[in-house]
Amino acid sequence: MVRKFVKFFFIISIIVGLLATAAGLLAGMYFYIRLTRDLPKIEQLSDYRPKAVTSLYADDGTLIAEVYDERRYPVTFDEIPERVRQAFLAAEDANFYRHPGIDIISILRAMWVNLRSKTTRQGASTITQQIVKSLLLSREKTYERKAKEAILSYRLEKALTKDEIFSIYLNEIFLGAGSYGVKAAARVHFRKELDQLTNAEAAYLAGLPQKPSELTRPENRDAALRRQRYVLDQMLENRFISREEHDIARAETITIYPPENHTLFAAPYFASHSIRVLEDIFRDQIEGTATPTNPGGYEVRTTVNLRAYELARRSLRRALREIDKRRGWRGPIGSIDDDAVRPTFEHVDSISQLVAGDVYHAVVKQVDAKSGQAIVELGALSGTLNLKKAEWARRIRTKEGKIIGGNPAQIVKPGDVIEASLVLNTDKRVLDKNGHQLVKLKLDQTPDIQGAMAVQNALTGEVKAVIGGYDYQQSVFNRATQGKLQPGSAFKPFIYLAAVEHLNYTPSTIVPDSPISMVAGNGKVWAPQNYDHKYLGPITLRTALQRSRNVVSVYLLQRLGVQRGIQSARKLGITTPIAPNMSIALGTAEVRLIELVRAYGAFAAEGWLADQIFVKSIRDRNGTLVYEKRTKQQKVIEDADAFIMANMMKGVVERGTAQKVKELGRPVAGKTGTTNDQMDAWFVGYTPEWVSGVWVGFDVKQSIGRFETGGKAAAPAFLYFMKEWLKDVPDMDFNIPDGVIPVAVNLQSGRLTDPDAPGA
């Protein structure tokens, strides 16, 4: 009986065991199916394309800017030095090349350490698990997610090689201060390339993944270095480095740089505008949903020429400083006790740090009112300046804008903060009473007036320089591309072109420079006047343009009709709103400098209007060309009419309002512009190949100064630039087209005359 019972119990146990096993298997299968039915596809990591930095380059290949959502520079596995790979293995997953994606031994060890310490001191996630967690799953902390993580980690190990997985990790990992991946981290933290890193530096980076945002803060530097030493110890324990290498690395003092917040490295006004152009290209001309930063990794070749940019920047700054000095000295900018001034004190330790042409803040220490000599401190340096030699500063401008006479030496006192610049071309060493060298300085000031300049190849449309203000650090607003400003008489060539085209006028056509009036749309009488409030009577069209006679422009627009004047500007590329009224003859319609430069380019290029090019080409991270902009022109002016306009605008330089530009000593045409009360001053000029425009004025409108016309205030910047830009370029005159026969005429009467006759 007992034997039968035992046998029965044994059979029942087997059946129950089998049923339990089957139930367990079914439950496991159900749980596995439930877990895996909506798991992300591993295949997406086989074509890993992380967000990366898009880089913009000048025409010579120099990096000028970067744009990104995540600062990452993807690298291949072979491009990552072995010491960097070993440092991360030691820190994160020393058994990486020995486990199948999950490290059971590390899990058990971590559990034991955490149980003993009663805290979560040690993690057990492998590098593979970290990739799965980062790229395929959410970061919620549940057992279900951990199970999914384990399954996906195992699958990932089957789908990719260990090196491929490790490469993804080293490119994806966030390493603080906005850096993603080891290459970006090397550049951000050490300003080095990967192959330049030492063991100590590699260990520092490998210690960051635990708490990257926290460990890269300056106040947590000691904690980051403790973590670095731990990584070095692990590298030694895992035999990645020798004892000698370990000791050298631990003794090494590493330099960790603060993160750089800027992404514009050169030509900032041009670069920032090119980024906006780039965004437009991706939105309008490149198929798909890509943007410059997603996925990023593009190589963008722009048209900026860094020599042209620097020449234009210096030329504009020089012109603005000359205007500013004519406006008078504004006095000391504050005192040493002024909290608003204190942050501007210079950090200068040697004369070699001073840049010619730059303005610095200096603290006055001693003043001799009689001799005009002052001793100042400029950072750690001492300097001397002669206040009496600053003749321009004898015109002192008060805060109310009034000009008073005065002597700076009698105004400046010890403790005042003034602006000064380096005296150039001096061989004399100035010493103080103790024999220490003094820096020789001169009184200066940063202009409060603004300006803009643009340079374009008239034939290709390539824009070589855009300067949007006096100083990008002072103001990022780009007055060349974003500002809409009244051009004054710089608008007149559009009216004159329409007269040549539709009224068959020639440079010798006689037009009346006489008082004119008409009833405006508001019912009031409008009587425009010339700048000098004088009238010359009957004059040639050439003379009218050369001398910028306002009433003649109004007369021409009256004959043409307002719409034809507007159409003339439109066909030359002016897109800003133009109100249909007679005042546009005097340049009251606002324009952008960059568009005005393009329009004048058509006069230079024998009537061909070129599309402006800022971005020339875009290649993706594989080197595939995805965008290319080639020269595109349209014929908007007949050859003969373009030559007539160039010939008349040459007269503006030779005999008219822009005679300052004659110093260039080569054929050049252009037109000045000055708005009411000298609020804005313009000059746009061109040679047969190059066109450049300059605007100067205030952001909050006020007069630049009496007699500060386009020819006096704006044209010098054009002259300074072209002198240097074209100094090695042969002279070239404007081509005389077929069908145009030059004849000598009297400049006053417009009648035929002998070429050698007076007034011809």
NORZI-V804962 format. One line per field, one symbol per residue. ss: DSSP state (a for helix, b for strand, c for the rest). phi: phi as a letter, one per 20 degrees, with the letter a starting at -180 (. if undefined). Layout:
ss: ???
phi: ???
This chain:
ss: caaaaaaaaaaaaaaaaaaaaaaaaaaaaaaaaaaacccccaaaaccccccbcbbbbcccccbbbbbcccbbccccaaaccaaaaaaaaaaacccccccccccaaaaaaaaaaaaaacccccccccaaaaaaaaacccccccaaaaaaaaaaaaaaaaaccaaaaaaaaaaacbccccbbcaaaaaaaaacccaaaccaaaaaaaacccccaaaaccaaaaaaaaaaaaaaaaaaaacccccaaaaaaaaaccccccccccccbcccaaaaaaaaaaaaaaaaaccccccbccbbbccbbbbcccaaaaaaaaaaaaaaaaaaaaaccbccccbbcccaaaaccccccccaaaccccccbbbbbbbbbccccbbbbbbccbbbbbbaaacaaaabbbcccccbbbccaaaaccccbbbbbbbcccccccbbcccccbbbbbbbbcccccbbbbbbbbccccbbbbbbcccccccccccccccccbbcaaaaaaaaaaaaaaacccccccbbbbccccbbcccccbbccccccccccbbbbaaaaaacccaaaaaaaaaaacaaaaaaaaaaccccccccccaaaaacccbbcaaaaaaaaaaaacccbbbccbcbbbbbcccccbbbbccccbbbcccaaaaaaaaaaaaaaaaccccaaaaaaccccbbbbbbcaaacbbbbbbbcccbbbbbbbbccccccccccccaaaaaaaaaaaaaaaacccccccccccccccccccbccccccbcccccccc
phi: .ffffffffffffffffffffffffffffffffffefdffffgfefdfcffbfeddcffdnffdaccaecfccgcfgfeeggffffffffedafegeddeocdfffffffffffffelbeececffgffffgffddcfdfdcffffffffffffffffecfgfffffggfeegecnlmdcnfffffffeclcegfefegfffffffeeggbffffefgfdgffffffffffffffffemecegfffffffefeeedeffeeecddblffffffffffffffffdcdfndfcgdcemneddeeefdfffffffffffffffffffffeoeengercfeeffegfegfdcdbfffedgnedcecdfdbcdffenecdcdcmeedbcbdfffegfefedeffenedceadgfedfcgnfdcdbcfeelcdeeedefenefdfeccfbaffeedabbbccffeenfeebcderfbffebefeffddfdcfelffeggffffffffddlfcgefeceecgbbbeffeneedcfcfgelccdmfcfggfffgdlffffffgfffffngfffffffffenfdfgcffcffffdneffcegfffffffffffelneeeffdddebccefenffdbbddgcccfdcfgffffgfffffffgffcdecfgfggfmbgbcrbebbegmlfcccbccbdfcdcbccccrdfegbffqfmeegfeeeggfffgffgefdfddffbeffefgnddfcecffeenefbfgefgne
